[in-house]
Amino acid sequence: MQSCDYNDDGIVLIQINAEDIPAMKEDAAIQVIEDVEIVDPNGHIITNINELSNSNVREIVPLEEGTHTLQSESFADVQKLGPDENGDATPTASQKTRKRKRNVNEWKVNVRKRKCQAGEEYVNVRGKTVTRRKLTNKKNCLENCKFNCAKKISLEEREQLFQTYWSLTQNEKYVFIKATTQKVLKGRRTTELSRRKYTFVYNLKVKEEIIRVCKQFFLGTLSISQKPIYTSHLNVNEVKKDQRGKQKKTSQNFKQNKEDVMEHIKRFPVIESHYCRRTTKRKYLEPNLSVAKMYNLYVKDCEEKNTIPVKLSYYRHIFTHNFNYGFHVPKKDRCLKCESYKIKKEDKTLSQEEEDEYNTHNELKARMRLERNTDRDSKIPTLSFDLENVITCPRSEVGDFFYSQKLNIYNLTGHFSTTGQAYCAIWSESRQGRGGNIIASAFRRILDQVLTDNNVSELITWSDSCVPQNRNSFISLAVMNAIREHPELGGITMKYSIPGHGAIQEVDNIHSNIERFMAKTEFYSPLSFMRNLKSVNNRKPYKILQMRDEDFKDFEKNAKRLSFNKIPFSKVAALQFTQNLFEVGYKLKHGDDFVMQTLKNDRALGIPSRRNKETTSVLDLKPKTLIPKNSLPEEKIKAIKKMIDSCMPDIDKKYFSALLNTLK
């Protein structure tokens, strides 16, 4: 027997019995290879008929629901099976969606069905164990049988018939029974009141010979009851694919409706996760959206187009099974190492090396928390800072704004421990992005404001351990530049939290208040956002620092002239800067002593270069101003022009008009 199944991509997978290989004809094999893929037990695709051998071909029994079995020896009638009749092509493994891909084959009902079809032991829906099917002797056919069944058919031949029968699908079993039994008029009348008109003649095919057997021998050989025999003689005439659960959708416009829903969902602009871009591919919609709100907008669109909308349940199904979108604020609160340790410990798959690594991680975490608490109790002021997740504008309940491309706003937030004052450095993507140079410039703006507002002789900063933003040569040079321009400042110590365990709860609290306030208000431009930001905390209003073009500095260029490669930024727990500008200390663990490094190179020391005999002047730490970006994607420019003509306050219209004039 040759059998085939198809995978999620609509590719047919063929399983071939070893004994059938010699009987395969070359032209038939070529037809198979052109139309389908043949796989061996290891999952390798066989493209050459000469690769088929007894060692790499198997038969899979029982066949799963939805398979197609061929009784002929030729493969010419094999056709490539596509997706189901409804057009629901399952997303491939590389396409992650909001809900995990369903594994239908492992559902309990399907596992139970397969075992039942194969005659194996299984647990039914009532929780009772059904024993496996086995060949039985319902009577002594060796002595008490007029057909002499046991003499004509050996035990080995009965076992082979039993295995063959239970390797078939349900429909094939009916065909098998109908082909080996005959329904005839009964030959004798035992009582006058009998309603039975028919009887059955039972046969078994052994070595191409049809042998008549008695009823008990037939039922015992196949390990079945009388009921399947009655059923098989009702309307079963041919082998066909099981159609249970394969009914077509009632809607004639099913595919079109699905495409319309998907196109509508794609109209909503999305952004990447701010906190975990490396570990997830999920994208995020605006926090004030929901599936229900999106569906209401979809219904309005359908009313305008004079089309019939799908139900909310189906809209939600497409959203969760075809898109990897989220609504909530995408913040990663759990440590990857800690969660991995818990899972492996529960599964008892934890190695000694992983145990030691977790203990080291816990030690670093304890050291970090001890030092953070010490700094909170210290008289030395602390400045905590962090970049808030991307803010998009406009944010309004106006329907058209949901579909428009949004302008991204960035907010680097700082918190000064002595006064409890919050500082927000704000800029939009039309000015600059959020690279290391930009974050260093925004931090320098907050630092200058803190030093202007307060009499500070020594300062400690705390931030997360993001290397591209907070632990690099750009922000180090920005701090050195600030110390040089503020002689009253003795030094700055920059400390970093352990990945996965934050130590800047004060800034997180500010971000939470901002996001909670934004959920209740509407704003259309960065200007109105900054105006609303002042009302987040009425008791102690945040200080808003609007970043201007002259505030963005090129720290990268001067950082290359110093030997910052002596500092392992990806591993440091703290950095120390003093008035001795070119001496920088670092430590790899909180609580350890600082290791000092000299960052001067030959050109910074004033040693003449070989090409130019003139002495190079001592390095000037003051960086140059970055060239303004002043650009936006074409889609966003079109969206802004369209929004200017819509219902928007005049002050925001003027802002966007001025913004468009500055774009390149």
N, C-alpha and C positions, 0 to 999 in steps of 0.2 A: 504494500500500500504506500502511496505517496501522499503526503499531507502538507498543507501550507497554511500559514497565518500571515497577518499583516501587522506591521508596527504602527506607531503614532504618525509616521510620515507617509503612510500609505504604501510602503514598500512591502512586497510579499516576501515572506521568509519560508523556505521550503525545507521540510524534513523528509529524508528518504531512508527507507529500510536498506540495510546492507545487502540483503539477498536480492533486492531489485536492481542493484547497480549494473550487473552484467546484462540484464535485459534491456537497459536503456539504449536507445538508438542515437546515433550522432546528431541527426537532424533534430530530433526531439530535444536533445540537450542544448543545442544552439538556440532553439526557440526559447527555452527556459532562461538562458543567460541573457538573451536580448530583452526579455520582459520582466524578469524578477531577479532577486538576489538569492543565492544558495549559501547557507551558513553551516559551519561545522559546529561541534559541541562547544568549542572555545569562543564562538562568536565571530570567527574570521570568515570573510566573504570569499567563496570559491568561484573564480571566474573561468576556470579551465576544467573541462570534463575529466581530464587525466588526473586531476587532484583528488577526485572522489575515490575513496577507498573504504574498506571496512573500519579503519581506525579513526576516520574523521567524519563519519556520518552516523547520525543517530535517529531514532524515532522518538518523538515526544508523545507520551500518552499519560493521561487523557488529553485530548485536544481541548483548548479553552473555548468558552462560548464566543461565537463570532468567527470561528475558523471555517475553512472550506476544504473538504476532503475529496480527493479524486480517486475513483476506482479503476480508471483505465491505466494502461501502461505507458501511454503517451502524454507528454506535457503540452501538446499543442493547444489544448483548451484552457490552459492557465492564462488568466488575464490579470493585469495589474489592478489591484483594488485600491481605490482612493479613500479619502475621508468619508465619514458617514453621510447618509442621504441628506442630512440637515445642513451640511456645509460647515460643521463645527470642527475646524482643524485645530487640534490641540497645540498650544504653544510649544516650541522646541525647548530642550533642556537649557539652552543658553539664554533663553528669554525668561527672566524672572518676573513673576507677577506678584500682586499684593497677597494672594492666597497661594499656597503651595500646590504643585501639580498633583492632581488626584491619581492614585495608583489603583485603578479599578481591579486589577488582577489580585490584589492583596486584600480586597474587601472580604469580610467574614462570609457574607452571603455567597460570593463567587467562589471562595475557597471551599465552602460547604457544597456548593453545586458541583464543582469539579470532582471532589471526592465521591460524591453521590453517583455521578455519572461513571466514575471509574470503578465503582464497587468497593471503595476503600472505607475504612472506619472513619466516622465523623460524628460531630455533636450537632444534633438538630436544633431548630429554633426554640424548642421547649427545654433545652439543656440536657436531653437524654442522649446517651452514647449509642449510636447505631453500629452494630458489628459489621465487619467486612464481609463481602460476598465470598462464598466458597462453593466448590463443587460438592454436591450432596447426592446420596442414594436414597430416594424416597421409597423404593421397594427392591426386592431381590430379583433383578432382571436376568440374572444368570440361570435361575432355575424356574421362577414363576412368571415368565413373560412369553406370550405367544409369538412375539416378534424376535425373540432372542437378541435383544439390544446389546447386552453386555458381551455377547460372543462376537458380534459383528464390529463393534467399536471398542477399541482398547481404552484403558484409563489415560494413557498419554495423549491419544487422539481427542478424548473428551476434554482434557486439560487445555489443549491447544484451541479447541472450539470455545471454551470458556474465556480464555485470554483474548481471543479475537473479538468476541461479542462485547466484552467490557472495555475494549479500546475504542469503540465507536461512540459517536455522538448520539443524542436521544433520537433524533430523526432517523439516523442510520440504523439504530437498533430496531425501530419499527419496520424499516425496509427489510432488514435481515429476517425478522420474524415472519413478515408477510411472504417473503420468498421461500421460506422453509416450512410453511404451514398452508393448508388448504381448507377453505370453509365449504362444506358440502351438506346436502340434506341428510338428516339422520336416517339410518337404515332400518331401525326397529322401533316399535312403540311399546314402552313398558307400562304405561298407564293411559287411561282414556282422557284424563284431565291435564296431561302434560302440555305446557305452552312452548316447550323447546322445539324448534324446527330444524336447527342446524347442529352439526358436530364438526370437529376439526381433525384433519389428518396431519401428522407430525413427521417431518423428515429432517435429516442432518446430512450435510455434504462433507464427505471425507474422501480426499484424494480424487476429486472430480467425480465421485460416485455418490448418488443420492440414495440414502438408506432410510427406510421407514422405521420409526421407533414409536414406542408408546408415549403417552402423555407424561407419565411420571419421570421417565428417563429424559425426555426433552426438557421439562421444567427443572429437573435436578442438574442437568448438564449446564444450563445457562443460569441457574440459581435465581429464577424469577417465579412469579405467581401467574395465575391465569389471566389477570387483568390486562397486562400488556398485549396479550394475544388478541383479546377483544378490541382493544384500541387500535392496533395496527391494521385491522381489517375494516376500519371505518372509512378513512379518506386518505390514507398514506399510500402514494403511488410512486414517489421518486425521492431521491436524495436531494435535499435542498438546505440552504443555510438557515440556521435558527433565527427566526424573525422576532423573538420575544425582546421587547424593549427597543425595537428598531422602527417603531411607527413614525411616520412623517409628521412634521409640524403642520398644524391646521392652517397657519398663515401662509398665503401664497407669496408674500413679499418678505419672507423670513431673512434672506440674505441681504436684501436692500435695507431692511430695518436695522440689522446688525451693523452694517456699514455706516448708516446715518448716526447711530448712537456713538460709534467709535470716532467718527469725524467730529461730533459735538464735543466729546471729552477731550480730543486733541486740541480743540480751540482754546482751552484754558491754559494760560502760561504757567510753567512750572520752573522751580529752581532746585539746585542740588542741595544736599544736606550740608549745613555749615560745620557741624561738629564731627561728622564721621564720613567724609567723602571717600576715604580710602577703603573703608570696610563695608560699604553698601552702595548699591546702584539705585536705590529708591529716590524718587524725586518728590517734591512737595508742592502742594497747592497752597493758596492763601489760607490762613487759619480761620477766617470768617466764612469759608465755604464748607459745604457738606454734600454728601451724595443726594440728600433730599432737596437741597437748594439747587444743585446742578440739574436734578430731574425737573424741577419746576421751570427752570430756564429752558430746558429741552422741550417741555410741553408748550411753552409760549412760542418757541421757534416752529413747532409743528403746526400750531394754530395759524401762524403767519403764512406758512407754506401750504396750508390746507391738506395736511397729511395726518394719518392716524398714529399717535405715539404708542410706543411699547409700554408695558407695565413697569412700575417702579422696581419690582423684584428682578425683572430681566435687565433693566438698566444697571442695577446694582451688581448683578451677576457678571455683566461685561466689564464693569469697572474693576471688580476684584480679580477676575480671571484673565484679563488681557492687558492690564496696566499695573505698574508697580508705583502707585501714587499714595501719598499720605497727606494728612491735614494738620496733625498736631505739630508742635514745635519740635523739630528733630534734634533732641539733645541726648547725648550718650552719658548715662549716669553710672553705668556698671563697668567694672574693670574687666577687660577681656581675660587676663591671666587668672583672676580670682574665679570668674564664672567657669572657665575651662577646668580649673582645678576641682571645683565642686562637682561638675558633671563626671569627670574621669574618676573621682573618688567614689561617687555613687555607683558607677558602672564597674568599679574595681579594675580599671585599666591604667591606673596611675603608676608610672615608673619611678624609680628612686631618683633619677636625674630631675624629673619634673617636680618631685617632692622637695628636693633641695633648692630648685629654682624658685618655687613658691615660698619657701621659708626665707630665702634672701629677699624676695619681693616684699614680704611682710615686715622684715627688718627695716628695709628702706622706707616703707610706709610709716612705721612707728617713729623712725627718726625724723621724718618730715613733719609729722603731726606734733611731735615734741618741740621742734624748732619753731613751728608756726605758732603754737601756744605761747612759747617763750617770747616771741616777737610781739604778740598781742599784749602781754603783760609788761613789755619793756617801755622805757621812756623814749626810745628812739622812734620817730614817726614812721609809719608804713604806708606805702602807696601800692594798692592792688589795681591791676588793670587786665582787661580782656576785651576781645572783639565780639560784639553781639552778632547773632545770626542775621543774615541778609534781610533788610526791610524793603518792601516793595511799595511803590506808590504809582497811581492813586489807589487808595483803599476806600471803597464806597459801596453802598448797596445798589447803585445804579447798574442795571443789567448789562449794558454794553461794556462797562469797565471790567467785568469779569473776564471777557474774552480778549481784552487789549493787552499788548505787551507792556510790561511794567518797567519803571525806572528803579534801579537798585540803589538803596541808600546804605552806607556803612557807618557804624557807630562804635568807636573805640571808647570804652568807658573806664574811668578811673575812680578810686575811692581813697580818700585821705583819712587815715585813722584818727589823727588828733582832733580834727574838727568834724568828722563825719560827712564832709562835703563830697558830692559826686560831680565828676567832670565828664562831659560828653563831647568828643571830637567827631564832628559830622562832616561827611562829604558824599558826593554821588558818583556813580560810575562814569558820568560824563567828564569828571575832572581827572580821576585816577582810579586804578583798580584796588587790589588789596594784597599786593606783594610785600616782600620784606622791606624794601625802601619806603613804601607808603606807610606801613605800620610803624616803622621807626620814626618817620616824620610826625605822625599823629601822636605817638608817645612823647616825642620831644615837645610838641605843642602843649600837651597836658602837664608835662614836667615843668616847663617854663611858667605856666600859670600857677602851679602849686608853689613854686619857689617865690613867685611874685606876691602871692597872697599870704605866705607864712614865712616866719624867720626860722630857717632850717639850716643846721650845721652838719647834720648827718642823716642819711635816708636809707631805708630798706624798701625794696620793691618785691612784690610777689606776683607771679603770673603762672599760666599753665606751661607745659613743657613742649609746646609746638616749636620745632626747630625753624621752619621757614618764617615764622612770625616773631618769636620772642627769644630764641636762643641762636643768635647768629652774629656775624661781624657788623652788620648794618646797625642794629640797635646798640651794639657795644660802642661803636664809633659815635652814635648820637649821644650816649651817656658821657663819653669822654669830652665831647664838644660842649655839653652842658656844664660839666665841672670846670672846664677852662673859662667859660664866660661868666661863671658865678664863683668868684674867689672865696666867698663866705662858706661855700659848701665844701666840707672836708672830704667827703667820699660818699659813694653810693654802692650798696650791696644788692645785687639782683639775685633773688632766690626763686626756685622753680619747684612746682609740685610734681609728684610722681604720676606718670601716665595712668589714667583711670581713677585717680583719687585727687579731687580738686582741693585747693587750699585757699580759694578766693571766693568764699561764700558771700562776702559783702557785695562783690560785683554781680554775682549770680542773682542776688536779691534785687538789685537795681534793674537788671534785665527782666526779671519776672514782673516787677511793677510796671515797666514800660510796656511789655507785651499784654499785660492785663488791661492797661489803660487804652492801648490801641484797639483792643477788641470791642471797646465801647464807643469809640469815636471814629470820625471820618476825616481823612486828610487827602489832599490831592497832589501835593508837591513837597519837596524837601523843606520849602519855606514854611508851609503850614504844619509839617511834622515837627520842625524845631519850635514852632510857636506852641504846639500842643505839649511838647516835651517839658516845657516850663511848668505845666500844671500837674505833672505826675505826682510830685511831692510838694504840697502847699506849705508844709511846715519848714522844709529846707529845700527850696527849689534847686534843681540841678543847674550847674553852670554849663551853658551851651557854647562850644568853641567851633565856629564855622571855619572849616579849613579853606584857605585861599590858595591861589596858585603859588604864591611866594613861600608858603609853608611847606611845600613838598620839596625835600632836598635829596640830592644824589649822594647818599652815603656809600654806595657801592664802589664808586670810582676811587675814593680815598682809602676805603678799607682794603683794596687790593695792594696798596702801597705799604701796608703793614703786614707783619708775619703772623696773622691771626690763625694760620694753620697749626700753630703750636698749641692751640686750645681745642680740645675735643668737645665741640659744642653739643654734639648729639648725646654726650654722656654726662655733662656737668650738672651738678645740683645747685651751684651758686657761683656767681662771678663778683669780684670785688674791684672797684675803681677808686683811685685816690687822686690827689692833686699831682702826684708823680704820674703824669698822663700815660707814659709808655710802659708802666709797670702794672700788669693786670694779674690778679689772683683768681684761681679757680679751685673747686673741690668737687669730687665725684660723688660724695656722700654727705648728707647733712650731719653735722656734728664733728666732721673731720677738720683738720687745719687746712688753710689755703696754701696752694702751691703757686708761687709767683713766677711770672714769665715776662721777659722783656720783648716788646713787640716792634722795636726799631729795626729797620733794615738799613743797608748801606746808604741808600739815597736819602733816607730820613735823617741819618746822622750827619749828612753833609760831606760825605766822601766823594771826591771827583769821580765821574764816570770815565770809562776808557775811551768812549767815542768823543766825549766833550770834556776838555781839560778844565773847564770852568767848574767851580764848586756849586753843587746843587743846594739850594736854600733848604732850611729845616722845614719839614712837612707842615703845611697849614691845615689844621683840622677843620676849618670852616668849609662845609661843602657848598657846591653850587646848586642853584635852583633847578629842579627838573623841568623839562619842557612839558607844558600842559598837554594832556591827552586830547581833550576837546573833540571827542568822537563817540558815536553810538552806532550800533547795528542799524541797517536800513529799515528793518521791521519796526524797531522802536521809534525811529524818526517818523515813520508813517503813522504809528499809533499816537504819538504826541500831537502831530498835526491834526489828527482826527479828534482828539480829546479837547483841543483848544476850541473847536467849534461846538462842543457839547456843553451840557449844564455843569459849569465849573465856576467857582468864584473868580472875580476879575483879577485879584492879586495873584492867584495861581496861574491864570492865563498869561499875565504879564511876565511871570517867572519863566514859563515854558517858551514864550516868544523870545525872551532874552537869551535863553539857553540855545534855541535853534540858531540864533544869529552868531553865536560863538563857535558852533560846530564847524569842523573842517569839511 
